[in-house]
Amino acid sequence: MSKQSQNKLLKLLGVGFGIAVTIGGTIGTGILRKPGPIAGLLGDYWLIMGVWIAVSLYALLGVMCAIELGVSLPQAGSWYVYARRAFGNYFGFITGITSWLGTVSALGFGAYTMSEYIALLVPGLTTYVRIIAVMILIVLTLFHFAGTKAGGRSQEILSFLKALGLIAFVGLCFWFGDKVDYENLKLTTEKVEKPALFFGIIAALQAVFYTFDGWHTASYFSEENTNPAKSLPKSMILGVLMVIIIYLLVNAAILHILPLDILSHSKLAASDAILLIFGEKSAKIVTFFLMLSILGMLNAQTMFAPRVIFSMSRDGLFPAFAQKVNEGGTPSVAMPLTTAGSVFLILIGNFFTIDGKEFSGVLSDIATFFFVMSYAAGFASLLKLRKSEPELSRPFKVPGYPFVPWLLLIVSVMFLGGAIYNDVKSTIFAIVFLVFSYPLYLLQTKKTH
């Protein structure tokens, strides 16, 4: 294999993979863990559903923007590619690194959560949760060295099983919802002290944004798509619509089963709902499904995160070794480097908590902040490119331009401001990175010149 071909991704993916990776890259730990904390923050049925509907609309409109950018600039890396093209190398560097670090954090959070569920099935492994999390990431990385084709097929299978399982969950909740015995639910029903409404909504949005991250995942693979101009619009719109429908139905099902005062204390709302319906014997079955759901998300993240630093490396904004690709189309250095970052976060988790918040919760907050920064960069890039490169081929254009990207950009910036104000200690990691980003950028570009 020549050196030139080693640095080239393979065109192997189509509509089916795009839908699967959207579902798999979005639906994971969030929908399983966040409904309880969100109920505790808001304490009102319509407020809870309103927050989910608002972020659903954000994701649907955001997908329209990501499609225009993805078919206009069909290169691996998504937000990084668009930001660099629109605003130059430094802005691209910030966007690429924050996008990558957000997924590194999410990978760590997901693997840690999956290992917690394994420990629920096998209590003797409780003391080895971090080691199990590390092993999950290592095994996934080794599997994906088989290549893009194997990774894509595994994503399609996992996403199908995940969607089927969640739809079955919704059906069970509504079918048996009027026959449950609340005495089986071993949770306190003490009243939760809610924050002020504004701060409660900001914190709830932070949780839902984390849950929805992944709606743009297919755009990371536009370079590997056999026909991005035709495939991306279909796969991304269908994928995000399926995610929205599943999320809203799952929330409605959970709220149908669990009273708000009980839901507010629930760390695993879906599991508690099934426990109410089928009793203690159902716990292991639910836990196994939760693990399968998380595995689908980890599988997608392990695939798309390395594409960011691979693309940056190709452009001279990341060390050159990260652009190596093996015969199967896998970024052979960028992938283990991504895994190493997540492993590092998992291993240092013993050493800090923030205001009593569990380490996994801190990781999800950090990831959310980085994700929304990337979204904002993408929306700004679309607006800039429409003006600076009007001749650029755009097989798909955002409906409602320029209102839609401007609205999404303003909402994203407002959310980031609210997140900083509401949770300075968690977002400080992102802020510290921004402070040091320019020296890091100068160091990298100096090496490439």
C-alpha positions in Angstrom: 0.0 0.0 0.0 1.5 3.4 -1.0 2.0 6.2 1.4 -0.5 8.3 -0.5 -3.2 5.6 -0.3 -2.6 5.1 3.4 -3.9 8.7 3.9 -7.2 8.2 2.0 -10.6 7.3 3.4 -12.7 4.9 1.4 -16.1 5.6 -0.2 -18.2 2.8 1.2 -21.1 4.4 3.0 -24.7 5.2 2.0 -28.2 6.1 3.2 -28.6 3.1 5.5 -25.4 3.9 7.4 -26.3 7.6 7.6 -29.6 6.8 9.3 -28.0 4.2 11.6 -25.1 6.5 12.7 -27.5 9.3 13.4 -29.6 7.1 15.6 -26.6 5.3 17.1 -24.6 8.5 17.6 -27.5 10.3 19.3 -29.5 7.8 21.4 -27.4 6.5 24.2 -26.9 7.3 27.9 -28.8 10.6 27.9 -32.3 9.4 27.3 -31.8 6.7 29.9 -30.3 8.8 32.7 -31.5 12.4 32.2 -35.3 12.3 32.5 -35.1 12.0 36.3 -32.7 14.9 36.9 -34.7 17.0 34.4 -37.9 16.3 36.3 -36.2 17.4 39.5 -35.1 20.6 37.9 -38.5 21.5 36.3 -41.2 19.7 38.3 -43.9 20.2 35.7 -45.1 17.8 33.0 -45.6 20.5 30.3 -42.3 22.2 31.1 -40.5 18.9 30.8 -42.0 18.1 27.4 -41.6 21.7 26.3 -37.8 21.6 26.8 -37.6 18.3 24.9 -39.7 19.7 22.0 -37.6 22.9 21.9 -34.3 21.0 21.6 -36.0 18.7 19.0 -36.8 21.7 16.9 -33.2 23.0 17.3 -31.9 19.6 16.2 -34.2 19.5 13.1 -33.3 23.0 12.0 -29.7 22.3 12.8 -29.7 19.2 10.5 -30.8 21.4 7.7 -27.7 23.6 8.2 -25.4 20.6 8.5 -26.8 19.1 5.3 -26.1 22.3 3.3 -22.5 22.4 4.7 -22.0 18.7 4.3 -23.0 18.5 0.6 -21.1 21.7 -0.2 -17.9 20.6 1.5 -18.0 16.8 1.5 -14.9 16.2 3.7 -14.3 14.3 6.9 -14.5 16.3 10.1 -17.9 18.1 9.9 -17.9 21.4 11.9 -14.1 21.7 11.8 -14.1 21.7 7.9 -16.8 24.3 7.7 -15.2 26.6 10.3 -11.8 26.5 8.7 -13.2 27.2 5.2 -15.3 30.1 6.5 -13.0 31.8 9.0 -9.5 30.4 8.5 -7.1 28.1 10.2 -7.2 29.4 13.8 -11.0 29.3 14.0 -11.0 25.9 12.4 -8.4 24.8 14.9 -10.5 25.9 17.9 -13.6 24.3 16.4 -11.9 21.0 15.5 -10.3 20.6 18.9 -13.5 21.5 20.9 -15.5 19.1 18.7 -13.0 16.3 19.3 -12.6 17.0 23.0 -16.4 17.0 23.4 -16.6 13.5 21.9 -13.6 12.3 24.0 -15.5 13.4 27.1 -18.7 11.8 25.9 -16.9 8.5 25.1 -15.5 8.5 28.6 -18.9 9.2 30.1 -20.6 6.5 28.0 -18.0 3.8 28.7 -18.1 4.6 32.5 -21.9 4.4 32.5 -21.8 1.1 30.6 -19.4 -0.4 33.1 -21.7 0.7 35.9 -24.5 -1.4 34.3 -22.2 -4.4 34.0 -21.5 -4.1 37.7 -25.2 -4.1 38.3 -25.4 -7.5 36.5 -22.3 -8.8 38.2 -22.0 -7.1 41.6 -18.6 -8.6 42.3 -17.2 -6.3 39.6 -18.2 -3.1 41.4 -14.7 -2.3 42.4 -13.4 -2.6 38.8 -15.8 -0.2 37.1 -13.0 2.1 35.8 -11.0 -0.9 34.5 -14.0 -2.3 32.7 -14.7 1.1 31.1 -11.2 1.2 29.8 -11.4 -2.3 28.5 -14.7 -1.5 26.6 -13.0 1.4 24.8 -9.9 -0.7 24.0 -12.0 -3.6 22.6 -14.1 -1.2 20.4 -10.9 0.4 19.1 -9.4 -3.0 18.1 -12.7 -4.0 16.4 -12.8 -0.9 14.3 -9.3 -1.6 13.0 -11.1 -4.1 10.8 -12.2 -1.2 8.7 -15.0 1.1 7.8 -17.2 -1.6 6.2 -17.3 -3.7 9.3 -17.8 -0.7 11.5 -20.7 0.6 9.3 -22.5 -2.8 9.3 -22.1 -3.1 13.1 -23.6 0.4 13.5 -26.6 -0.5 11.4 -27.3 -3.7 13.4 -26.9 -1.9 16.8 -29.1 1.1 15.8 -31.9 -1.2 14.6 -31.9 -3.2 17.8 -31.8 0.0 19.9 -34.7 1.7 18.0 -36.7 -1.6 18.2 -36.1 -1.9 22.0 -37.1 1.7 22.7 -40.3 1.4 20.7 -41.1 -1.8 22.5 -40.5 0.1 25.8 -42.9 2.8 24.8 -45.6 0.2 23.9 -45.2 -1.6 27.2 -45.5 1.6 29.2 -48.7 2.6 27.6 -50.2 -0.9 27.5 -49.5 -1.7 31.1 -49.4 1.8 32.5 -52.7 1.6 34.4 -51.9 -1.6 36.1 -48.7 -0.8 38.0 -48.1 -1.1 41.7 -46.1 1.9 43.0 -45.1 0.0 46.2 -42.6 -2.0 44.1 -40.6 1.1 43.3 -37.9 1.5 45.9 -37.4 5.2 45.7 -38.0 8.0 48.1 -40.9 10.4 47.3 -39.6 13.3 49.3 -40.1 16.6 47.6 -37.1 17.8 45.5 -36.0 21.4 46.0 -36.0 22.9 42.6 -33.7 25.8 41.5 -35.2 29.1 40.4 -37.1 28.5 37.1 -34.5 30.3 34.9 -31.6 28.3 36.2 -33.7 25.1 36.2 -34.5 25.6 32.5 -30.8 26.3 31.7 -29.7 23.2 33.5 -32.5 21.1 31.9 -31.5 22.4 28.4 -27.9 21.4 29.2 -29.1 17.9 29.9 -31.3 17.7 26.8 -28.6 19.2 24.6 -26.3 16.4 25.7 -28.9 13.8 25.0 -29.5 15.2 21.5 -25.8 15.5 20.5 -25.3 13.3 17.5 -28.0 14.7 15.2 -25.2 15.8 12.8 -23.1 12.6 13.0 -23.6 11.6 9.4 -21.8 14.7 8.2 -18.6 13.4 9.7 -18.6 10.7 7.0 -19.5 12.8 4.0 -16.1 12.1 2.4 -16.8 8.4 2.7 -20.3 8.6 1.3 -20.7 7.1 -2.2 -23.1 10.0 -3.2 -23.3 12.7 -0.5 -25.4 15.1 -2.5 -28.2 12.5 -2.6 -27.6 10.4 0.5 -26.9 13.0 3.2 -30.2 14.9 3.0 -32.2 11.6 3.1 -30.2 10.0 5.9 -29.8 13.0 8.1 -33.4 14.2 7.9 -34.9 10.6 8.4 -32.4 9.9 11.1 -33.1 13.0 13.2 -36.9 12.6 12.7 -36.7 9.1 14.1 -34.6 10.3 17.0 -37.1 13.1 17.8 -40.1 10.7 17.6 -38.4 8.1 19.9 -37.3 10.7 22.4 -40.7 12.3 22.7 -42.4 9.0 23.0 -40.0 7.7 25.6 -40.4 10.8 27.7 -44.2 10.6 27.4 -44.1 6.9 28.4 -41.9 7.6 31.4 -44.1 10.4 32.5 -47.2 8.1 32.0 -45.7 5.5 34.4 -43.7 7.5 37.0 -45.3 10.3 39.1 -43.1 13.5 39.1 -42.2 13.2 42.8 -40.9 9.7 42.1 -39.3 10.4 38.7 -37.4 13.4 40.3 -35.4 10.9 42.4 -34.8 8.3 39.6 -31.3 7.8 38.3 -32.5 5.3 35.7 -36.1 6.3 34.8 -36.6 3.7 32.0 -35.4 0.9 34.2 -37.7 2.1 37.1 -40.7 2.2 34.7 -40.1 -1.4 33.6 -39.5 -2.4 37.2 -42.9 -1.1 38.1 -44.5 -3.1 35.3 -42.8 -6.4 35.6 -41.2 -6.4 39.1 -37.7 -7.2 40.3 -37.1 -10.0 37.8 -37.1 -7.5 34.9 -34.1 -5.6 36.2 -31.5 -7.6 34.5 -33.3 -7.6 31.1 -33.6 -3.8 31.3 -29.9 -3.4 32.3 -28.8 -5.6 29.4 -30.8 -3.4 27.0 -29.3 -0.3 28.4 -25.8 -1.6 27.8 -26.8 -2.5 24.2 -28.0 1.1 23.7 -24.9 2.6 25.1 -22.7 0.3 23.0 -24.4 1.6 19.8 -23.5 5.2 20.8 -19.9 4.3 21.8 -19.6 2.5 18.5 -20.6 5.6 16.5 -18.4 7.9 18.6 -15.4 5.7 18.2 -15.9 6.0 14.4 -16.5 9.7 14.0 -14.3 11.4 16.6 -11.0 10.3 14.9 -12.2 11.8 11.6 -11.9 15.3 13.1 -8.2 15.1 14.1 -7.5 13.1 10.9 -8.8 16.0 8.8 -7.0 18.5 11.0 -3.8 16.6 10.5 -4.2 16.5 6.8 -4.5 20.3 6.9 -1.5 20.8 9.1 -3.4 21.7 12.2 -2.7 18.5 14.1 0.5 16.4 14.2 1.1 14.7 10.8 1.0 11.2 12.2 -2.8 11.4 12.8 -3.6 11.3 9.1 -2.5 7.7 8.6 -5.3 5.4 7.4 -5.2 1.6 7.2 -6.3 -0.6 4.3 -9.8 -0.9 5.7 -10.3 2.9 5.8 -9.8 3.4 9.6 -7.7 6.3 10.8 -5.1 4.1 12.4 -3.5 6.7 14.7 -6.3 9.1 15.3 -8.6 6.3 16.6 -6.3 5.0 19.4 -5.3 8.6 20.2 -9.0 9.4 20.7 -9.4 6.3 22.9 -6.4 7.3 24.9 -7.9 10.7 25.7 -11.1 9.1 27.0 -9.2 6.5 29.0 -7.2 9.4 30.6 -10.5 11.1 31.7 -11.8 7.9 33.1 -8.6 7.2 35.1 -8.4 10.7 36.7 -12.0 10.6 37.7 -11.1 9.3 41.2 -9.3 12.6 42.0 -12.1 15.2 41.7 -15.8 16.0 42.0 -17.5 19.4 41.6 -19.9 20.5 44.2 -20.8 16.9 45.0 -21.6 16.2 41.3 -20.4 12.7 40.2 -17.5 12.6 37.8 -19.7 11.1 35.0 -22.0 14.1 35.4 -19.1 16.5 35.1 -17.9 14.8 32.0 -21.4 15.1 30.3 -21.5 18.8 31.2 -18.1 19.4 29.7 -19.0 17.5 26.6 -22.2 19.5 26.2 -20.4 22.9 26.4 -17.9 21.7 23.7 -20.7 20.4 21.5 -22.7 23.6 21.5 -19.6 25.6 20.8 -19.1 23.4 17.7 -22.8 23.9 16.6 -22.4 27.7 16.9 -19.3 27.6 14.8 -21.1 25.6 12.2 -24.1 28.0 12.0 -21.7 31.0 11.8 -19.8 29.3 9.0 -22.9 28.7 6.9 -23.7 32.4 7.2 -20.2 33.5 6.3 -19.8 31.1 3.4 -23.1 32.2 1.8 -21.5 35.7 1.6 -17.9 34.9 0.9 -18.4 32.0 -1.6 -21.8 32.5 -3.3 -20.6 30.4 -6.2 -20.0 27.4 -4.1 -22.0 24.4 -5.3 -24.9 23.8 -2.9 -27.0 20.8 -3.9 -29.1 21.4 -0.8 -29.9 24.8 0.7 -31.3 25.6 4.2 -35.0 26.4 4.1 -35.7 29.8 5.6 -32.3 31.2 5.1 -31.0 33.5 6.7 -33.5 33.3 9.5 -32.9 29.7 10.5 -29.1 29.8 10.9 -29.2 33.2 12.6 -31.9 31.9 15.1 -29.8 28.8 15.8 -26.6 30.8 16.3 -28.3 33.2 18.7 -29.9 30.3 20.7 -26.5 28.5 20.9 -24.7 31.6 22.1 -27.4 32.3 24.7 -27.2 28.8 25.9 -23.4 28.9 26.3 -23.7 32.2 28.2 -26.4 30.7 30.5 -24.4 27.5 31.0 -21.3 29.5 32.1 -23.4 31.7 34.4 -25.2 28.7 35.9 -22.3 26.2 36.1 -19.0 28.0 36.1 -17.1 25.2 37.7 -18.0 22.6 35.0 -17.5 24.9 32.1 -14.2 26.2 33.4 -12.4 23.4 31.6 -13.7 24.6 28.2 -12.8 28.2 29.1 -9.3 27.2 30.1 -8.9 25.5 26.8 -9.9 28.7 24.9 -7.4 30.7 26.8 -4.6 28.3 25.8 -5.8 27.6 22.3 -3.8 30.3 20.5 -0.4 29.3 21.9 -1.3 25.7 21.0 -2.2 26.8 17.5 1.0 28.7 17.1 3.0 25.7 18.3 1.4 23.4 15.8 1.5 25.7 12.8 5.2 26.5 13.6 6.0 22.8 13.3 4.3 22.5 9.9 6.1 25.5 8.3 
